Amino acid sequence: MKLRILGTNNMSSLTTRWPAYLIDGRLALDAGSLTRSLTFEEQSGIRAVALSHRHVDHTFDLVPFGLNAKVSGWPAVDVYGIQDTIDSLRTGLLGGIAPVLIEGQGEEQAALNLNVIDYHKETTVLDYSIVAVPVPHAVEAAGIQVTAGGTKLFYTGDAGQGLSEAWKHLAPDVLLTECSHGDENRTHALRVGHLTPGLLKETLVDFKGLHGYLPRVLVTHINPPWEEAVRTELAIVSEELGHEILVTESDMTFDLGS
């Protein structure tokens, strides 16, 4: 399993990209920066997209991606999400251009096929097994575990305090998780369902207590104004746990092995 980081921030600018991640060039996790990070050739290789939740910074590039697929004649791409996410796409982000992208026109096929996935139910997507579990956030949200061969990657999407409930159902090898704010902003993070370094430490301690080990930890979704503080505080957490916590950046790639 090869993981490519496309975007890592929850604010978009010339130098920051919204969240999106690509597995083996075929399966995307979230779509905040799906098109602005990839060439047309790279986009054409994507066969499925799994979404964590409906917020625009995680879904926005489905529109240009779908239009690119339609104009270029690429095969239809399957988009997966929990019911709340799929309903929101139909009525919101994709609603205005649904006849073009998700319904097809005449004999033309749709560019994007929307599929609902249920919590805790294993679903086969391409050559992968995916499982969605509920995670605490400001809106209904799902963390997504992707399994290929002997490797399990769990992408939390946006998640706050209470993430440890997921550990009752999952024991991944690799954890791709958010850390949006510094600990000084803990009160706000608790209110909107995000993690700080301190909150991340708490859930990692819970993970180790339950499973007896810590997964490889890759951190993403940092709020740019808090980045310096988050990096400093994560370094302290890493030292306290005796375990590497790596802050990801756009265009990084990882061979997650087996």
C-alpha positions, 0 to 999 in steps of 0.5 A: 500500500502506497500513500500519497499526501495531496493536501494537509490543511483545513485552509486553502491558499497558494501554499496550503491545500485542503485534505485529500490522500491517494492510495496506490494512485487508485483510491482517494480518501477525501477530495478537498484538493483532488484536482489541484494536486494531480495531473490529468493523467494522474486523475484519470487513474482514480477509480474510487473516492471514500469520503469521511464527512460532508464538510466542503474542505473534504469534498470540494474537488469532487466538482472539478474532478467529476467535470474532468472525468465527464469531458475526458470520457474517463470511466465512472468513478465510485464515490463512497460515504455514510448516508449523511455525506451522500445526502449532502452531496446530492442536495448541496455540492453536487446538486446544481450539476447533478444531471451532468455528474451523478445522473447522466444525460440521455444515454451518457453514463454518470461521471460519479456513482454515489454509494452509501456505506454503513458503519462497521460493515466491511465493503469491498472497494476495488482491491481493498476492504474498507470499514467506516466507524463513527468519529466525534465531529461537529457533523456526522463523520466517519473514520475509514479503515482501508485494508490491503494485504496485511496492512491496515490504514485508519484515516480518522478524517476530522475527529475530536475527543471520544475518538478512542471509541473507535479502538474498540472496533479497530487495530490499525497498523498506520493511523492517519489522523488530524491535529487541527489546533494547539493545546492553547485552543483546547476548549474550541477544539472540544467544542467543534470536534477536533484534536490538539496534541494533548487530545491526540496523546490521550487517545494514543494512550487509550489505544496502547492500553487496549491493544498493547502497541502504538500504530505508525502515526501520521498527522494531518489537517493542521490549521495553518495559524496553529502549525508552529504550536502544533509541531512543537507540542507534537514533538513533546508528545512524541518524546513522552510516548517514546513513539514517532509522530510524523507531521505530513506535508503535501506531496509526501509519499509513504510505502506502508508495506505489509 
